[in-house]
Amino acid sequence: MAKIIAICNQKGGVAKTTTAIALATGLTKRGYKVLMVDTDSQRNTTSVYRAETDGVATVHDLLFTKGIDPLICVQHTEIGDIIASDGLMAKDDANLNGFRESLILKKALSPFLDRYDFIVVDHNPGHGGILNNVLTAADDLIIPMQTDGFSIDGSADLAERINSVKEFTNKNLRVAGVVVTLCNPATISAKAFMAQTGAIERVFSTKVFPTVIRRCQALADANTNRMSIFDYDPTGNGATDYNAMIDEYLRGAK
């Protein structure tokens, strides 16, 4: 039975897509069967996976096309299996609001639960129905957070949304941890942020992963070259940090 891991933060620019791709590919390299689901209308994850978006079944079809065979939505790429996103997702966000509508993604992913070990869901930096669906479908939530004051300021809003989902549509949702990304540990802002990790842990009732993802150019370059960081720069800081974070997640997931 697959564990569904959501990678979410309502704030953009926090390495959410980078974290989702690293998690999915890192788990794959550990021998797990992994499905990536891209719900972000910007389709960055879909692009890195070199998945098609035209003339193929996408996540939009999975959610909104009645009677569709869900298996035709999966594309098998060199990086891994993915259900590609679709630009139409931005227009249909409002159609996923409401209690019943919040269950659509959870139901749509059920045929894949016996086919994979993990399903990683990359979420758009938004606040609406797609976020509700992703949180409702997930078993675990990982929150990427950049080391700036704005990330901390937005924590209360995200925590409130998580608590609402846990109350109404997914009481078993577990916040597996906050992962600090794009970090230059030597900067004043990073030091100030790290001094407040205890407060962040209290807000989300979880841990901040001990491993910090250091800012490095290779992570951006891997995405630009549409490659996994573990293939693009396997011994660099990016791969080293994400490997350590994945091991920390797996230890806590048992």
QUINORJO-V582501 format. One record per helix or strand. SS is the DSSP state (H for helix, E for strand). FROM is the first residue (numbers start at 1). TO is the last residue. If there is no record, write none. Layout:
# QUINORJO-V582501
ss:SS from:FROM to:TO
ss:SS from:FROM to:TO
This chain:
# QUINORJO-V582501
ss:E from:3 to:7
ss:H from:16 to:29
ss:E from:34 to:38
ss:H from:44 to:48
ss:H from:59 to:64
ss:H from:70 to:73
ss:E from:74 to:76
ss:E from:81 to:83
ss:H from:87 to:90
ss:H from:93 to:96
ss:H from:101 to:112
ss:E from:118 to:122
ss:H from:129 to:137
ss:E from:140 to:146
ss:H from:149 to:153
ss:H from:155 to:168
ss:E from:174 to:181
ss:E from:183 to:183
ss:H from:188 to:194
ss:H from:197 to:204
ss:E from:208 to:208
ss:E from:214 to:214
ss:H from:217 to:224
ss:H from:229 to:232
ss:H from:237 to:253
